[in-house]
């Protein structure tokens, strides 16, 4: 595994700590250190003689661990994975601050080891949340990359519509020809000589091919970067490979730039020779781990306080590359911005593929220039100014504006794209972020008719294809509630909503369709007696004109859609009517179920109350005596049973007299 970083200097080593704090790292590294010792002794050299300070560091840890075991014998024998799980870091509480989170990475294993242990480290057993949001899983609470920083949004836009330059095409062709092993057109002996450098060394079993491959990649990449902007990339040349980086366990090579302080850690390059499984580390996790080390070493830097510390991660696996976004809000996030792009000379057969690869390379270069400006601005922030509240960096980029005084996420779903904002003038709005063009004209027409909340301003487009819509906020303090929380007269609700649907369908020349009339998108304004005053429809993200609008893909199968499989199907006004009726029926049944759930409690209370004031009849007394009496001979019951039987006989005789 080969890791490259465009940084002004190499990562600083973690500070030396006591033996007790080194136990976790030492246990995890024993197996690797022992393999290193065997390899070094077989070659007739020691780690210190070769200048491998890192190997000597692990040797000292092992000696300290052996001393601990000899003295206390309190540590059980365990393998590396067990030790990692036993001492795995925990994600701190949200009120612990960013320092508590960054302190964890002081105990982090080396980034090169994030192959066999990354699952344990990313998901500690005692923590409900992962350490890293890698690829933003469905249960991650982090922001999307385009919302966290507009630099990533601009990158996505440029990958689609940026004009291709000749310099990028030349760089892509050079990369394709050097990274693709099968491109060589030499004869058999010469071709084998070229390919042999990519194969593992038989003597040391070191993947020398990764070093050669990454050296060629860096050379072409830096040549292209310098050709685009010599002021930002001056004298940016690969540093000499150190003895430690020549190790088979870590191919870390630092690329140093004399005056590149502002762009520190803005590009992380992780390389791997091929797509394979086994002991090799995970490129994605290794990039996130390297990013974490640099982040932890800059706790008090203005960049960490004023920005989300954006960076580009570049994975190079064989002759394929992938660009990802690295940033820090409440935790470290890494989101892929592109798929793996195969670098081969497809100019004659698939020119669009080559154009896209060149466009991505141009977007990376322009993104680094954007980060240069962002970091320069953050680094020159006056010390007298208060630092940005870290919680505000967890909001979308468009909400970090002076006009927004307070922003609150709306809804229980952490992936919801709706917010509640209090602006500087005291007004409250409901912004919504969507990735599809919003029907602003239809919203304004329906808002004037009183069918939907009024639109505050026209839709604004942000980098990355993000659209921001602001509308009036339906405040619960004014009596507004969703249909699924209504418990009043359902006949009146049905009549009002049907009339509202007729008004909605009259918009857009009588062809308006909504597409998502589920209960949370239907609001009623009621008084204290649950009488309906007015109603509104919400969420027009899918709305449009009948005949052109269609349902999006990836719809939930558990929702009450009017079709069994609405994905991609055209919307119609008849389907809106059906979905509205279904929502009314579901909410009415849910309200009745809530009422029935309260009835047994009331019935039990009435039964207990009546039992406390009613004297039992003789028959009830006899039944209770029979149930609670022990199974013994009759003559053991005593006078109590005889008295109860006598009362029962007298009761029957009185009933017979009454009937006569």
Residue, then its C-alpha position, 0 to 999 in steps of 0.5 A: x500500500x502506498x500513500x502520498x500526501x501533498x503536505x509541507x512536511x511529513x506527518x508528525x509522530x504521535x507523542x511518546x506516552x507512558x507504557x499503560x497508554x501504549x498497551x493498545x497500540x503494542x498489542x495490535x502491532x506485535x504480529x507485525x513487529x515480529x514479522x519485521x524482526x524476522x525479515x530484518x534479521x534474515x537480511x543481516x540488518x537491524x531496524x536501527x541500522x537501516x534508519x527505520x525509526x518507526x520500526x524501532x518505535x514499535x520495538x520499544x513498545x513491545x519491550x514495554x509490554x513485555x515488562x508490564x506482563x513480567x511485573x504485573x501479569x495482569x494482561x491476558x494473552x490475546x491476539x491483535x484483533x481481540x486486543x483492538x476490540x477490548x481497547x477500542x476507542x469510543x465515540x464521545x458524547x456530543x457535548x464532549x466537543x471536537x477536542x474529545x473526538x480528536x483525542x481518540x486519534x492519538x491512540x489510533x493504530x498506524x493508517x497502513x494497518x487499516x485493512x484487517x482492523x478497520x471494521x473494529x476501529x470504525x465501529x467500536x463495540x461500546x459505541x452506537x456510532x462509527x468513528x468515520x462516516x465512510x461513504x455516508x451510509x444510510x444511517x449516518x448523520x453527517x452532511x452530504x459533501x456538496x452541502x458541507x462545502x461548496x468546493x465539492x459542489x463546484x467539483x461535481x458541476x465541473x465534472x459534468x460541463x467543464x470544457x476539456x483542455x489539451x493539457x488535461x488530455x495529455x496528462x490523462x494519456x500519459x497516466x493511462x500509458x504508464x499505469x496500464x501494464x498491458x499497454x506495453x507494445x514491446x517484444x516478449x523479453x522487453x515487455x517482461x522487463x517492463x512488467x516485472x517492475x510491477x510484480x512483488x520482489x521474490x527476495x523481500x516480498x516487497x510490492x515494489x510495483x506500488x512504489x514504481x506505479x505511484x512514482x509515475x502517477x505523482x510525476x504526471x499529476x504534479x507536472x500537470x498541476x504545475x502547468x496550470x498554476x505555477x504560483x500555487x504549485x511552486x517547486x512542488x517536487x516529490x521528496x526522496x523516499x525515506x528508509x521507512x517508506x521503503x518498508x513493505x508495510x508502509x509506502x508513505x511518501x511525502x510530497x513537499x512544497x516549499x511555499x504550500x502552507x495554505x494547501x496543507x492536507x488538501x490532497x491525499x493520494x492513496x495507491x494500491x497495485x490492484x483490486x485484491x483481498x487479503x492483508x492489504x489495507x483498505x485505501x478508503x480507510x487509509x485515506x481517512x486515517x491519514x486525514x485523521x492524523x493531520x486533523x488531530x495535529x491541528x487542534x488549535x489551527x484557525x482552519x479547524x475552527x473556521x472551515x470543515x477542513x475540506x480535502x480531496x482524497x485520490x484513490x489509485x488502484x492499478x490503472x483506476x482512480x477515484x476522487x472522494x471528499x474528506x471533511x470534518x463536521x462532528x466527525x470525519x466524513x469521506x464521500x465518493x465524488x466519482x466512481x473508479x475511472x479506468x485509465x486506458x487509451x480509449x481515445x479511438x473507441x470511447x472518446x467520451x470516457x477519455x474526455x470525462x477522465x480529463x474533465x475530472x483531472x481538471x476539476x481536481x486542479x481547480x478544486x485545489x485552487x479553491x481550497x487554496x483561497x479558502x485556507x488562505x482566508x481562514x488562516x489570516x482570520x484575525x485572532x480577535x474575532x471569535x471562532x465559528x461555533x463548531x455546531x454551525x459547521x454541521x449545517x449546510x453551507x448555504x445556512x452559514x450566512x449572517x441572515x440566518x440567526x438560528x437553524x433547527x433541523x425539522x423531522x425525526x429522520x436525520x436524512x430529512x432535507x427540511x429546516x426551520x430558520x429564524x432570520x435576522x428580521x425575526x421571521x421564521x421560514x421553512x427552507x428545503x433543500x432538493x437536488x431536482x429543479x423545483x416548480x417555483x411557478x406552480x408553487x407561487x400560483x398555488x400559494x396565491x390560491x391558498x393551497x400551499x404555504x407562500x413561497x418567500x423567494x424564487x428558488x436559488x441554485x447552489x453548487x452541486x445541483x442543490x436547490x434551496x426553497x424558502x416558504x412560510x412556516x406553519x407554526x404548531x403554536x398557531x394550531x397547525x398539525x399534520x393529518x396523522x395527528x388529527x383527532x377531530x371530525x373526520x367527515x369535516x376533514x374529508x370534505x375540506x381536503x377534497x375541496x382543497x384538492x379541487x383548488x390544487x388541480x385547477x392550477x397549471x391550467x387545470x393539469x396540476x399534479x402533486x404526487x406525494x399526498x401522504x399524511x405528513x404533507x397534509x396540514x390542518x389548522x384547528x382550534x382548541x376543540x379540534x374544529x378545522x379552520x383551514x388546510x394546506x398541502x406541503x412538499x411540491x418537490x415532485x409536483x408538475x403538470x399532468x403528462x410530463x411529471x412522473x414519480x422518482x425512483x427509489x421510493x419506499x415500499x412501505x408508504x401508501x403509494x397509489x400504485x404498487x410500483x410507482x417508480x418512474x410511472x407518470x403522475x395523474x390527478x386520479x392517482x392524487x385523489x386515490x392517495x388522498x383517500x388512502x391517507x384519510x382512511x389510514x389516519x382515521x383508522x389510526x385515530x380509532x386505534x388510539x381511542x380503543x387503546x384508551x378504552x380498556x384503561x377506562x373500563x378497568x378503572x370503572x370495574x375497580x371503582x364498582x368493585x370497591x363499592x358493591x357487596x358480593x352476592x352469595x353465589x360470588x362468595x361461594x365461587x371465590x371460596x371454592x377457588x381460594x380453598x385448598x384441595x382438602x376433605x370437606x370437613x376441613x373447611x370449617x364453619x365458614x363453608x357451611x355458612x356460605x352454603x346456607x346463605x346460598x340456599x336462602x338466596x335461592x329460596x328468596x329468588x324462587x319466591x320472587x318469581x312466584 
